[in-house]
């Protein structure tokens, strides 16, 4: 459960919407616009709060809103849904080993994207959900697994993120 104080939704505190230790450390003002707040509120009310009510526990929110400056500072994806560039917002959450959380969401909710992020021994490090104000997008249910690989780029070894579509028949979250 989020800390007490002003609440953005039933289970997400106002502080949690834009809080970032990195933003504080770097002096980045990570404040969403009014338009972005509407999309973030839609995700909080229509996805996260329903998840908590049905899952029986409040998964810890590790990332919600990021403005472009913060997203760049953490090397986030160029068009990250965390930046709320259109009608989609994203939230990263974790609870226990995250496997049960991932499959609970997969089996019980609509969403735009569900990503098992960087599994270690078959357990996602966290679960990413992108959710839209457009119900048609949420019915798309893109399910992926994100993994890091070291690749040679301009003569240097760098970590790159690769996304693969999740195939329930292959259980590739475990492989």
N, C-alpha and C positions, 0 to 999 in steps of 0.2 A: 504494500500500500504506500502511496506517496505521502510525503510529510504534510503535516497540518498547515493550514494557511489558506489563502485565496485559492479557490478551485477553478480550473479551466473547464473541467467536466466532472462527472461524478467521481472518477478515480484518478484523474491527472491534475496535479497542482499547476497553478499558473507559472510557478518558478520552473517547473520541469519542461515547459514548452520550448524555451530558448536557452536554458542554462547549458553552459559549456565551460569546463575548466580550461580548455585550450583557449577559448575566446577571452576569458578573463586574463589568463597569463599573457596573451598577445595584445591585449587592449582592443579587441574587436567588439564592437557593439552589435550583438547578434539579436536584432529586434525585427520581428516580422511586420509586414505592412498590414493594413486592415483587410485587404483582399486575401492575403496569405492566411491571416487568422481565421477567416471564414472557412477556408479549405481545411486547415488544421483542426478546427472545431468539429467539422463534419467527420473527420477520421476519429477523433476522440469520442464523440457521442455515438457514432454509428458502427464503429469497429471495436475500439479498445474497451469501452465500457461494456459492450455486449460480450466481448471475450471474457472479461473479468467475471461478469455475472454467470456465465455458462461454464467457465473453466474451474471456478471455485477458488481461484487465487489470482492475485494481481502480479503479473510478470513485471520485473524491473525494467523501466524505460531507460535504455542506454543512449539513445539519440532520437531526437524528434526534429525540430526545426534547425536548419543551418542556412545562414545567408551565404552569398557567393564568396565573400572574403574568408569566412570560416571554412567553407567547403574546400577552397583552394589551399588554405593553411594546413588542412589535414590530408591533402591529396585525395579528396573525395572524387567520385565519378563526375566528369565534366557536366553532365545533365542530371545530376542526382535528384531524385524525387524529394529528398530532404529540403531542397531549396524552394519547393512549391512554385515552380515556374508556370504552371497552368492550373488544371483542375485536379491534380494528383498531389498527395502528401505522403510522407513515409515515416514509419516509426520502427526503431530497432528495439527488441525486447529479449529478455532471457529469463528462464525459470528452471531451476534444477539442471538436468543434463540437456535440455532443450529439444530432445528427440520427441518426447510426448507432446510438448507445446507445438512443434512443427506439424505433427500429424493431426493434432486436435484441430488446428486452424485449417489444414488441408481438407479434413473430412467434414467440417461444420460451418465454414464461412465462405462467402464470396470475397474476392479481392482482385486488384489489378495485377499485383506481383507478390509472390511469396518466395523468399530466398533463404535457403539454409546456408548461412555464412560461415565459410572457412572451417569445415568439420575437422575435428581431431578424433581419431579412433571412432569415426562414425557419428560423433556428436557435434552438432552445429555449435560454434562459439556463441552465436546469437541468431535470432530469427528476424528477418527484415520483411515488413509488410508495406506495400504501396496500396493506397486506397483512394478512389476517385469520388468526386461529387457526381460523376456520370455513371449511373448504374450499369450501362452497357459495358463500360470499361471494366467494372468490377466483375462482370460475368465472364471476362476473358480468362481469369485464373491462370496466369503465367506462373509456372512453378520451376524454380531453378536452384542450382547448387553453385556457390561461388568458391573458387579455390585459388590460392596463390601459387605461382610457379616462378622460379628464377629463370630469366631469359637474358640473352646477350643483346644489348642495345647500345649502339654507338661505341662498341668496344668495352662496355661495362656490364657486369651482371646486376640486374635490377629485378625487384619483385613486381610481377604483373598479376592482375586479377583476371581470371577467366571464368565465364559463366557457361554452364551446360544446362540444358533442359532436363528436368527431373523425369525419370522414367520409373514409374512404380513397379514395373515388371523386373527391372534390373537392380532395384534398391541401391541406386548409385550414390545416395547420401552416405552409405556405408563403405563404398569402394574407393 
